[in-house]
Amino acid sequence: MATISQVRAWDPTGLAAAATALEQKNRDFKHAVESAHRAVDFALDQWKGEASAAASARALADSIAATRLTTGVFAEADALSEAAAALGPARAAVIDIADSAIAEGMAVADDGRVSAPRYGSGNTALDILGQAAFDEKAHSFEARLVPALHMAGSLDEGAAAALSKAAGDLADLAQSPSAQQTMSAVVAAILDGNAFPPVGAREFNEFWESLSPNDKDALAAFDPGIGNRDGMPAADRDHFNRINLGNLQSSTSTELADLDGRHPDWAKGRNIPSDAGSVDEADQQARRDYERWQQQRADLQQRLDGYGVLADQIDPTLAEEGDSEKYLLGCRRQRSGHRGTE
């Protein structure tokens, strides 16, 4: 059980501020890694051969290692944030009860025991009644204060355990971020198709919080849309949805480039099959092929534009002064004819 003096010394706002600062630094690191990765991809596009393949493999390994690190840091930031959210109200409850008892003239021990002052009026009968009233009030304060201290202590232990686990996982990653890491049996079962993550928000939250960063990365690779799950902490949802959004932008750009590559003249507005005048069956088929190609291209471009709008909305470098930080809490692959995310 925590003591009143310990609870008074807690600084939940400091924990929240640390979580916010850590998340921002982690975002800065993530953006730097993504920028470097794009630069490497561009360079490798101009370089072919065995050396290029080896460099590409190393770049991919480094990118995976960086993702593991950012996942680990986000886990620690989330643990700090949750600790602040849990300990803040618990601290306020303990202090409110203790200070209210003191204001009533009660003596409050550090372990939550409350003693009433002596009632002395000089009248024996009145003193007995007055003391009984004082003692009853002291008992009422103690009956609220001791459980509040027990609850505060329990929350403190839980927060400490979560922070310790997150810090330990991050320390392991920092020692060897690119090393192959074992995954838990339950995650291995999910990846093998023999199990499924919990469906309910509370159950999924408990399941998610029990995982290591490597487990989380493995599940995100297996299910890129995992950041849409109810019960996942907001920081993790944002982290994995941003990764998913980047992958969706990249894959859609590739699809668009491949489509243009099938008909480079059409992509440049040249040699478009005519739809006017008298044309034979071959010309009509060519026009149908063009219209189908044109519709596919329009759908892909619309999808890519939608992803771009969403990326701009959450880009901290484009935020106006005073804007609050935006979390990407949902990101799914668009269907044709839809803007934004489903």
C-alpha positions as CSV (number, residue, x, y, z in Angstrom):
1,M,0.0,0.0,0.0
2,A,1.2,3.5,-0.9
3,T,1.6,6.1,1.9
4,I,0.1,9.6,1.8
5,S,3.5,11.2,1.6
6,Q,4.5,9.0,-1.4
7,V,1.3,9.9,-3.2
8,R,1.8,13.6,-2.6
9,A,5.2,13.3,-4.2
10,W,3.8,11.8,-7.4
11,D,4.0,14.0,-10.5
12,P,1.5,12.6,-13.1
13,T,1.7,15.7,-15.2
14,G,5.4,15.2,-15.5
15,L,4.8,11.6,-16.7
16,A,2.3,12.9,-19.3
17,A,4.8,15.6,-20.5
18,A,7.5,13.0,-20.8
19,A,5.2,10.8,-22.8
20,T,4.4,13.6,-25.2
21,A,8.0,14.6,-25.6
22,L,9.0,11.0,-26.2
23,E,6.3,10.5,-28.8
24,Q,7.4,13.6,-30.7
25,K,11.1,12.6,-30.7
26,N,10.1,9.2,-31.9
27,R,8.0,10.7,-34.7
28,D,11.0,12.9,-35.7
29,F,13.2,9.8,-35.8
30,K,10.6,7.8,-37.8
31,H,10.3,10.7,-40.3
32,A,14.1,10.8,-40.7
33,V,14.3,7.0,-41.2
34,E,11.5,7.2,-43.8
35,S,13.2,10.0,-45.6
36,A,16.5,8.1,-45.7
37,H,14.7,5.0,-46.9
38,R,13.1,6.9,-49.8
39,A,16.5,8.3,-50.7
40,V,18.1,4.8,-50.7
41,D,15.2,3.4,-52.7
42,F,15.7,6.1,-55.3
43,A,19.4,5.5,-55.5
44,L,18.9,1.7,-55.8
45,D,16.5,2.3,-58.7
46,Q,19.5,3.7,-60.6
47,W,21.8,0.9,-59.6
48,K,21.5,-2.8,-60.7
49,G,23.6,-5.9,-60.1
50,E,24.7,-8.1,-57.2
51,A,26.1,-5.3,-55.2
52,S,22.8,-3.4,-55.6
53,A,20.9,-6.4,-54.3
54,A,23.1,-6.7,-51.3
55,A,22.7,-3.0,-50.5
56,S,18.9,-3.3,-50.9
57,A,18.8,-6.2,-48.5
58,R,20.9,-4.3,-46.0
59,A,18.6,-1.2,-46.4
60,L,15.5,-3.4,-45.8
61,A,17.1,-4.9,-42.7
62,D,17.9,-1.4,-41.3
63,S,14.4,-0.2,-42.1
64,I,12.9,-3.2,-40.2
65,A,15.3,-2.5,-37.3
66,A,14.2,1.1,-37.2
67,T,10.6,0.1,-37.2
68,R,11.2,-2.2,-34.2
69,L,12.9,0.7,-32.3
70,T,10.1,3.1,-33.0
71,T,7.6,0.5,-31.9
72,G,9.5,0.0,-28.7
73,V,9.7,3.7,-28.0
74,F,6.0,4.2,-28.6
75,A,5.3,1.3,-26.2
76,E,7.3,3.2,-23.5
77,A,5.6,6.5,-24.3
78,D,2.2,4.8,-24.1
79,A,3.2,3.2,-20.7
80,L,4.1,6.7,-19.4
81,S,0.8,8.2,-20.8
82,E,-1.3,5.4,-19.2
83,A,0.6,5.8,-15.9
84,A,-0.2,9.5,-15.9
85,A,-3.9,8.8,-16.7
86,A,-4.2,6.2,-13.9
87,L,-2.1,7.9,-11.2
88,G,-3.5,11.4,-11.6
89,P,-7.1,10.7,-10.5
90,A,-5.8,8.3,-7.8
91,R,-3.5,10.9,-6.4
92,A,-6.3,13.5,-6.4
93,A,-8.6,11.2,-4.6
94,V,-6.1,10.4,-1.8
95,I,-5.1,14.1,-1.3
96,D,-8.7,15.3,-1.3
97,I,-9.7,12.9,1.5
98,A,-6.6,13.5,3.5
99,D,-6.8,17.3,3.3
100,S,-10.5,17.3,4.0
101,A,-9.9,15.3,7.2
102,I,-7.1,17.6,8.2
103,A,-9.4,20.6,7.6
104,E,-11.9,19.0,10.0
105,G,-9.2,18.9,12.7
106,M,-8.4,15.2,12.3
107,A,-4.9,13.8,12.7
108,V,-4.0,11.8,9.6
109,A,-1.2,9.2,9.7
110,D,0.9,8.4,6.7
111,D,-0.7,5.0,6.4
112,G,-4.2,6.5,6.2
113,R,-5.3,6.1,9.8
114,V,-7.4,9.0,11.0
115,S,-7.7,10.0,14.6
116,A,-10.3,12.5,16.0
117,P,-9.3,15.4,18.2
118,R,-10.4,15.4,21.9
119,Y,-13.8,16.9,22.5
120,G,-13.6,18.9,25.7
121,S,-16.5,21.1,26.9
122,G,-16.3,20.4,30.6
123,N,-19.7,18.7,30.5
124,T,-19.2,15.0,30.8
125,A,-22.4,14.0,29.0
126,L,-21.8,16.5,26.3
127,D,-18.2,15.4,25.9
128,I,-19.2,11.8,25.5
129,L,-21.7,12.6,22.7
130,G,-19.3,15.1,21.1
131,Q,-16.4,12.6,21.1
132,A,-18.6,9.9,19.6
133,A,-19.5,12.3,16.8
134,F,-15.8,13.2,16.2
135,D,-14.8,9.5,16.3
136,E,-17.5,8.6,13.8
137,K,-16.4,11.3,11.4
138,A,-12.8,10.1,11.8
139,H,-13.9,6.6,11.1
140,S,-15.7,7.8,8.0
141,F,-12.6,9.5,6.6
142,E,-10.4,6.5,7.3
143,A,-12.9,4.1,5.7
144,R,-12.5,6.2,2.5
145,L,-8.8,7.0,2.8
146,V,-7.3,3.5,3.4
147,P,-9.0,1.9,0.3
148,A,-8.0,4.9,-1.8
149,L,-4.4,4.4,-0.7
150,H,-4.7,0.7,-1.5
151,M,-6.0,1.5,-4.9
152,A,-3.3,4.1,-5.5
153,G,-0.7,1.6,-4.5
154,S,-2.1,-1.1,-6.8
155,L,-2.2,1.4,-9.8
156,D,1.3,2.5,-8.9
157,E,2.6,-1.1,-9.0
158,G,0.8,-1.8,-12.3
159,A,2.2,1.3,-13.9
160,A,5.7,0.5,-12.7
161,A,5.4,-3.1,-14.1
162,A,4.2,-1.7,-17.5
163,L,7.0,0.8,-17.6
164,S,9.6,-1.7,-16.6
165,K,8.5,-4.1,-19.3
166,A,8.5,-1.4,-22.0
167,A,11.9,-0.2,-20.8
168,G,13.3,-3.7,-20.8
169,D,12.0,-4.5,-24.2
170,L,13.4,-1.2,-25.6
171,A,16.8,-1.9,-23.9
172,D,16.9,-5.3,-25.6
173,L,16.1,-3.7,-28.9
174,A,18.7,-1.0,-28.4
175,Q,21.4,-3.7,-27.9
176,S,20.5,-5.5,-31.1
177,P,17.6,-3.9,-33.1
178,S,18.3,-5.9,-36.2
179,A,18.7,-9.3,-34.5
180,Q,16.1,-12.0,-35.2
181,Q,13.8,-12.0,-32.2
182,T,11.6,-14.9,-31.1
183,M,7.9,-14.3,-31.0
184,S,5.4,-15.5,-28.4
185,A,3.6,-18.8,-28.9
186,V,0.2,-17.0,-29.2
187,V,1.4,-14.7,-31.9
188,A,3.1,-17.6,-33.8
189,A,-0.3,-19.4,-33.6
190,I,-2.1,-16.4,-35.1
191,L,0.4,-16.1,-37.9
192,D,0.0,-19.8,-38.6
193,G,-3.8,-19.4,-38.8
194,N,-4.4,-21.5,-35.7
195,A,-5.6,-18.7,-33.5
196,F,-7.1,-15.2,-33.7
197,P,-6.6,-12.0,-31.7
198,P,-9.4,-11.2,-29.2
199,V,-12.4,-9.3,-30.7
200,G,-13.6,-7.3,-27.7
201,A,-11.9,-3.9,-27.1
202,R,-11.0,-4.7,-23.4
203,E,-9.8,-8.2,-24.2
204,F,-7.7,-7.0,-27.2
205,N,-6.2,-4.2,-25.0
206,E,-5.1,-6.8,-22.4
207,F,-3.7,-9.1,-25.2
208,W,-1.9,-6.2,-26.9
209,E,-0.3,-4.9,-23.7
210,S,1.1,-8.3,-23.0
211,L,3.1,-8.4,-26.3
212,S,6.7,-7.5,-27.0
213,P,7.5,-4.9,-29.7
214,N,8.6,-7.8,-31.9
215,D,5.2,-9.5,-31.5
216,K,3.5,-6.2,-32.3
217,D,5.6,-5.7,-35.5
218,A,4.9,-9.3,-36.5
219,L,1.2,-8.9,-36.2
220,A,1.3,-5.6,-38.0
221,A,3.2,-7.2,-40.9
222,F,0.6,-10.0,-40.9
223,D,-2.4,-7.7,-40.7
224,P,-1.4,-4.2,-41.9
225,G,-4.8,-2.9,-40.8
226,I,-4.3,-3.9,-37.2
227,G,-4.1,-0.3,-36.2
228,N,-7.9,-0.1,-36.7
229,R,-8.6,-2.4,-33.8
230,D,-10.6,-1.1,-30.9
231,G,-8.7,-1.5,-27.6
232,M,-5.3,-0.7,-29.1
233,P,-3.8,2.4,-27.4
234,A,-4.1,5.6,-29.5
235,A,-0.3,6.0,-29.8
236,D,0.1,2.5,-31.2
237,R,-2.9,2.9,-33.5
238,D,-1.4,6.1,-34.9
239,H,2.0,4.4,-35.3
240,F,0.8,1.4,-37.2
241,N,-1.8,3.3,-39.2
242,R,0.9,5.7,-40.4
243,I,3.0,2.8,-41.5
244,N,0.0,1.3,-43.3
245,L,-0.8,4.6,-44.9
246,G,2.7,4.9,-46.2
247,N,2.6,1.3,-47.6
248,L,-0.8,2.0,-49.2
249,Q,0.6,5.1,-50.9
250,S,3.6,3.2,-52.1
251,S,1.7,0.2,-53.4
252,T,-0.9,2.4,-55.2
253,S,1.9,4.5,-56.8
254,T,3.4,1.2,-58.0
255,E,0.1,0.0,-59.4
256,L,-0.3,3.3,-61.2
257,A,3.2,3.2,-62.6
258,D,2.7,-0.4,-63.8
259,L,-0.6,0.6,-65.5
260,D,1.1,3.5,-67.3
261,G,3.9,1.1,-68.3
262,R,1.5,-1.1,-70.1
263,H,0.4,1.8,-72.4
264,P,3.1,4.5,-72.2
265,D,1.6,6.4,-75.2
266,W,-1.9,6.5,-73.6
267,A,-0.3,7.7,-70.4
268,K,1.2,10.6,-72.4
269,G,-2.0,11.3,-74.2
270,R,-0.8,9.9,-77.5
271,N,-2.3,7.4,-80.0
272,I,-5.6,7.3,-78.2
273,P,-8.0,5.0,-80.0
274,S,-10.8,7.0,-81.7
275,D,-14.4,6.7,-80.7
276,A,-15.7,8.7,-83.7
277,G,-16.7,7.9,-87.2
278,S,-16.8,4.5,-88.8
279,V,-14.4,2.1,-87.1
280,D,-13.9,-1.7,-87.5
281,E,-14.1,-4.3,-84.8
282,A,-10.4,-4.1,-84.0
283,D,-10.7,-0.3,-83.5
284,Q,-13.8,-0.7,-81.3
285,Q,-12.0,-3.3,-79.2
286,A,-9.0,-0.9,-78.9
287,R,-11.3,1.9,-77.7
288,R,-12.9,-0.4,-75.1
289,D,-9.5,-1.4,-73.9
290,Y,-8.5,2.2,-73.6
291,E,-11.7,3.2,-71.7
292,R,-11.2,0.3,-69.3
293,W,-7.5,1.4,-68.9
294,Q,-8.6,5.0,-68.4
295,Q,-11.1,4.0,-65.7
296,Q,-8.6,1.9,-63.9
297,R,-6.2,4.8,-63.9
298,A,-8.7,7.2,-62.7
299,D,-9.6,4.9,-59.8
300,L,-6.0,4.5,-58.8
301,Q,-5.3,8.2,-59.1
302,Q,-8.4,9.0,-57.0
303,R,-7.2,6.5,-54.4
304,L,-3.7,7.9,-54.4
305,D,-5.1,11.5,-54.0
306,G,-7.2,10.4,-51.1
307,Y,-4.2,8.9,-49.3
308,G,-2.3,12.1,-50.0
309,V,-5.0,14.3,-48.5
310,L,-5.0,12.1,-45.4
311,A,-1.2,12.2,-45.1
312,D,-1.3,16.0,-45.3
313,Q,-4.0,16.2,-42.6
314,I,-1.7,14.3,-40.1
315,D,1.6,15.8,-41.2
316,P,3.0,17.7,-38.2
317,T,5.1,19.9,-40.5
318,L,1.9,21.2,-42.2
319,A,0.1,21.9,-38.9
320,E,-0.8,25.5,-38.1
321,E,0.5,27.0,-34.9
322,G,-1.7,26.1,-31.9
323,D,-3.2,23.0,-33.6
324,S,-3.3,19.9,-31.4
325,E,-1.5,16.8,-32.4
326,K,-3.5,14.6,-34.7
327,Y,-3.7,10.8,-34.3
328,L,-4.4,8.5,-37.2
329,L,-6.9,6.2,-35.6
330,G,-8.2,4.5,-38.7
331,C,-6.6,3.6,-42.1
332,R,-7.9,1.1,-44.6
333,R,-7.4,0.3,-48.2
334,Q,-9.8,2.4,-50.3
335,R,-12.2,0.9,-52.7
336,S,-12.7,2.3,-56.1
337,G,-14.8,5.4,-56.2
338,H,-14.2,6.4,-52.5
339,R,-12.1,9.1,-51.0
340,G,-10.4,9.0,-47.6
341,T,-10.3,5.8,-45.6
342,E,-13.0,3.3,-45.1
